[in-house]
Amino acid sequence: MSDPHIKRASLAEIRKMKEKVELFHDPNAPEGESLGPDFWAGATLEAPKKPRSVHLKLDPDVFDFFFEEAKGKGHLTRMQNVLKAYVNAKTAKRRA
């Protein structure tokens, strides 16, 4: 998930922006569209699934690929995203 319009900032960077008054919040911004009672009548509360911790042996070339792609940070998240996309594609085929 990489949206070019979203800027990532550390807490220290956000504090600096706040001190320089670079952060802006418009209290008069219009409210978003209401979802209405029909939406909420069918809504259900689902507890988030807890991720499982696993020990996984990978071929060095597979690990190195993701590590280099992510420039050393976020490589495990990228691996997770690839696996999740595979699962979604497989389950979509079963439903079709």
MODELLER restraints for C-alpha pairs under 7 A, 6 or more apart:
rsr = mdl.restraints
at = mdl.atoms
rsr.add(forms.Gaussian(group=physical.xy_distance, feature=features.Distance(at['CA:17:A'], at['CA:23:A']), mean=5.99, stdev=0.5))
rsr.add(forms.Gaussian(group=physical.xy_distance, feature=features.Distance(at['CA:66:A'], at['CA:75:A']), mean=5.26, stdev=0.5))
rsr.add(forms.Gaussian(group=physical.xy_distance, feature=features.Distance(at['CA:66:A'], at['CA:78:A']), mean=6.93, stdev=0.5))
rsr.add(forms.Gaussian(group=physical.xy_distance, feature=features.Distance(at['CA:66:A'], at['CA:79:A']), mean=6.94, stdev=0.5))
rsr.add(forms.Gaussian(group=physical.xy_distance, feature=features.Distance(at['CA:67:A'], at['CA:75:A']), mean=5.03, stdev=0.5))
